[in-house]
Amino acid sequence: ETRITEISAATQAPRMSGDVSQQNRKKGKRVVETAPPLEECKPLEVNDDTRWKANVFDKEKKTEEDEQSDALVLKKAFVILNKLSLTKFDKLSDDFINTGIGRNEECLQGAISLIV
């Protein structure tokens, strides 16, 4: 019964915040918070010019020779195959076919070798 009263007293007591480790309480040290208050924090700004983007799906920088490149088609197919799962199968299987793997025999053989 004493254990039950201890537990109920502990659950009804106000919660401590910050670093509540035993080491700091025993030594009598006071920990100084270095982070600014939450009110002064703001979300990070996204800069579309300098942020990282995957080159495989960069449609603005595509040239016609890149579109015709078998290596690029196989790279796109490989990226899609890495994302493939049972839940995403319907969408990604269509995307895989639309990469252009069937345009010539070399692409088709490369896609088959990626799968196998």
N, C-alpha and C positions, 0 to 999 in steps of 0.2 A: 504494500500500500504506500510505503514511503517513496518508492520508485515512481509510482503513478503520480503522486503529488509533485515530485521533482520535475517530471516531464510536462505536466500541465502548467507549472509555474514557468518553465523555460519557454513554452510556446506562447504564453501570454505576456512575457516580458518584451519591452521594446527591442527592436533589432539594432545591432551595431553596424555601422557602415565603415568603409575604408579598410585598412589593413588591420585585421583582428588576430593576427598570428600571435602565438604565445611568446615568441622571442622578443618582440618589441615591448610587450607589457612587462616582461621580467626585467629587462635591462633599464627600463625607464626612459628609453629613447623616444623622442617625438619625431614622427615621420612628416616631412614637409612635402605637400602636394605640389608638383611642378606643372601639371596640366592646367590650361586655362579653364575658367568656368564654362559650363555647357552653353550658357547664353551667348558667349562670345565666339563660339565655334560656328563655322559656316560650311556648307557642303563644298566639295571640290568642284572646280569648274572644268567642264569637258572641252578640250580644244580639238576640233575635228581635223585641223591641219597637222598637228604634231602627234596625235595619239596613234598607237600601233594599229595597223589594219593588215589582215591577211592578204598577200598579193594574189593569191589564187582567185579570190572573188572580187578583186578590184576592177570594176567595169569601166571606170573612167580612163584608165591608162592602157586599156587593151588596144592593140593594133591588129590589123588583119593577119599579119604573119603569126602573131601569138594565138589568134583564134584557130588558125589552121594547124598549129603545132600539135603533133601526136603526143609529145611529152606533156604538154599542158592538159590535154584531155585525160591522159592517164593519171596525172596528178590530182585533177578534180575528182575523178572516179575513186582514187585511193582515199581522199579526204572523206568522201561520202561513205565509203565502206567502213571507215574507222568509226563513224557515228552510228552505224547501223545497229538497231536493236529491235526486239519484237514489237515494242510500242511505236517505234518510228518507221517501221518497215514500209507501210503503204506510201508515205510521202517520199522517203529516201529512195525507194526503188524507182519511182518515177523520175526523181532527180538524177539518179544514176543513168537511166536510159537517155535522158535529155542532155547529158554531158557531151554526146557526140561519139560515143564508143563504136557505133555501127557504121561510121562513115567510110572506113576502109578496112581491109583485112588485118593490117598491122595493129590498128587500134583494138579491133575485136580480139585478136590473139593476146595483146597486152592486158586487156580487161579480164580475159579468161585466166591468165596467169596470176593476176592480182587476187582473183577469187579462190583459185586452187592453191 
